[in-house]
């Protein structure tokens, strides 16, 4: 599963870890995150993330 980086603050969403503090279970791919999910560091939306190459 591909990691995604926040273009605003540099936070990296790692699907293997998920975002348990915000109700996202480990193993959740970025594409399956809820539409209203935001960066836990800066609050940016999913549109502000880019795939990590």
N, C-alpha and C positions, 0 to 999 in steps of 0.2 A: 504494500500500500504506500502511496506517495505522500510525502510530507508537504505541508504548505507553510509559507512564511507570510507574516503580516507586513505589507508594504509600508505601514505607518510606523510601527515600533520594533519590528524584527522578531516578534514572538513566532516560534515555530510550532505549528499544530502537528503532533505525531499521532497518527491513528492507533499505533500500538498502545499508547498511553491514554488516549482519549482526553476528556476534560471532566473528570469525575466531580470536581467542585461545582460544575455547572450542569450536572446531570447527563453527561455524555460518557457512555461506557467505553472502556478500552476495546479496541478492535473496530471502532466506528470510523469508516472512511470519510474523508472530508465531504464528498458528494452527498453523503447521507445525513450530514448535520442539519438540524432544523433551519429553516429559512431565516429565523430570527436570532440565530446564534451569533454572538459577537466575540471579538478577541477578548480573552480574560484579562489582558494587560492594559489595553487602551480603549476598548469598546468599539473598535472598527468593525464594520460588517464583513460578511463573507466576500463581497465584491472587492475588498481591499486586500485579498490574499492571492499569492501567486505560487504555482508549484515550485518546489525545490528541485533544481536540476541535479 
